[in-house]
């Protein structure tokens, strides 16, 4: 991966080339006209307008068992308009009322529309004008309903609806990724054909996506940025069933700026073969038994566990208001309980957590979460989230929560999210020391064995028959932890026995305060991030996209818990196919 010197930061006096483009000129001209003319009689004028245009050019290809499934060109130019009326303290956002009328996406969600790919100045102006008009009218309706709803409530939270930030003019430019459809198709066919050697695999796919995303952002406060970000994602996934029908799956995902920067062909082939070997071993393994006791998470499993069960608590999410009691109960799930825990202990005193989008590498490995500015034009910077176990702040956008007055430069897509999140420790143990500590706890608990987890599923990358199995617990508003892919019974003599379909019981935030030991070594792991978020229904933020969601990189040590519960799945499962896989019938 290219180093951070590949970024260009330019001041307005440098005369960015993008400032003279047809698209940028159309955005600026329509912004100036809207600020001057956009007002219905006796109603609020906009105090804030922003335009974000994300243009994507790329290709996505996939194959199964050596046969090409699809090869699709990605070509789009999407405009997201945000219009706020009222003022920084109270405006139309952070409020949701069921949609009851009007036409078009621009009115329903506040202005996300498709723009023509051609640089036709007049047509670009026309589309921006219509989207702005729709977003403005929707904003007026929402502000009126919000004010009416507040008349029947005692407002106890005076947090503003928009933070005040210092305007900046920035640019982040990377060389575009090379897109050669024939090469991409050959690659996915070649690697998907490796599953023909694996009779234990029922379903499999290999996909490759390469996208160049050019983003232009402008708002009425003077913020302006342009960004060109290339991305490549390689994903191999496979699934099968155990004898009684329990589902089994495994996957491998790699992120880079281009196909050339992905792992080597030999490394990709080795990872695919390991998927097949894992599924073969899992089909022969015994079903996990009910277990309570010490559990050790190593490598990828530690990073996935932390990302799924703890990191969503580090993202500032705000509870929107509503004039509908039913939605009020649903939206109560959105607010992060950590908002009121700043200054409290949330992890053991040996652990600290930082988020740093300005890092390009860590432990000599590339970090996929790097960026110079977020989707609101706020410069990314290091944020110390937890110091010696004490929560210091949360990752935030310009949509503030109690006690956090400014953005941390963390908005990507629909809300704030981590970039490169790094967990460090004081007093971490070597791998042999951590293993000995684990077995000592097992002995103290009088258990016959302990549970070791080396791989967990990811909700965005888990698939079976091409369907995402992302799960959301509506009763708690929290993400469920995906079942283990690779889990083992570890006996006092060090012997390991693979078990399958191990589900980690729901973890509360308090569980992580009870981590008893961690390793010195850290795992660098990149995956899509999904938070607890109920989105802000006032508008869709748009922004850069990536298969499975924007990727973040997590740097996490092995984690030892003294007392967790592991269960086998409950409920009905489909029976396996009656006849054997035709590829392997003799």
BELFEN-V922604 format. One record per run of one state. SS is the DSSP state (H for helix, E for strand, C for the rest). FROM is the first residue (numbers start at 1). TO is the last residue. Records with the same first field share a line. If there is no record, write none. Layout:
SS: FROM-TO ; FROM-TO
//
This chain:
C: 1-3 ; 7-11 ; 15-16 ; 21-21 ; 38-45 ; 65-66 ; 87-90 ; 92-94 ; 97-103 ; 110-111 ; 115-120 ; 152-168 ; 174-180 ; 198-202 ; 220-223 ; 242-246 ; 257-258 ; 262-264 ; 285-285 ; 288-290 ; 298-298 ; 310-310 ; 316-320 ; 323-324 ; 332-336 ; 341-344 ; 346-350 ; 356-360 ; 363-364 ; 367-372 ; 374-378 ; 380-382 ; 388-389 ; 392-394 ; 396-400 ; 402-403 ; 405-410 ; 413-414 ; 417-419 ; 426-428 ; 430-430 ; 445-448 ; 457-462 ; 465-466 ; 469-471 ; 474-477 ; 480-483 ; 492-495 ; 501-501 ; 505-508 ; 529-550 ; 569-581 ; 585-586
H: 4-6 ; 12-14 ; 17-20 ; 22-37 ; 104-109 ; 121-151 ; 181-197 ; 259-261 ; 265-284 ; 299-309 ; 311-314 ; 325-331 ; 337-340 ; 431-444 ; 509-514 ; 582-584
E: 46-64 ; 67-86 ; 91-91 ; 95-96 ; 112-114 ; 169-173 ; 203-219 ; 224-241 ; 247-256 ; 286-287 ; 291-297 ; 315-315 ; 321-322 ; 345-345 ; 351-355 ; 361-362 ; 365-366 ; 373-373 ; 379-379 ; 383-387 ; 390-391 ; 395-395 ; 401-401 ; 404-404 ; 411-412 ; 415-416 ; 420-425 ; 429-429 ; 449-456 ; 463-464 ; 467-468 ; 472-473 ; 478-479 ; 484-491 ; 496-500 ; 502-504 ; 515-528 ; 551-568
//
